[in-house]
């Protein structure tokens, strides 16, 4: 299930959040990665975001995001670690 990125990033209702890229990675440590741009009503890019969710070989989950201003300067970052882990039967299969 995808997170509600607008709520996670605190994007105002009068701005749009545009998905620029989404990637997944398999292997011993798998993850999903997203890039978004926040645009105002006139189409001007207000901010860019990079976010991720990763699971290590032991099933420990870590996720987070970074916010950059329109000039590319990092202005906010958050990292979250899940208190539990994902049981091995729920983990993604390794890529071939």
Order of alpha helices (4+ residues) and beta strands (2+ residues): alpha-beta-beta-beta-beta-beta
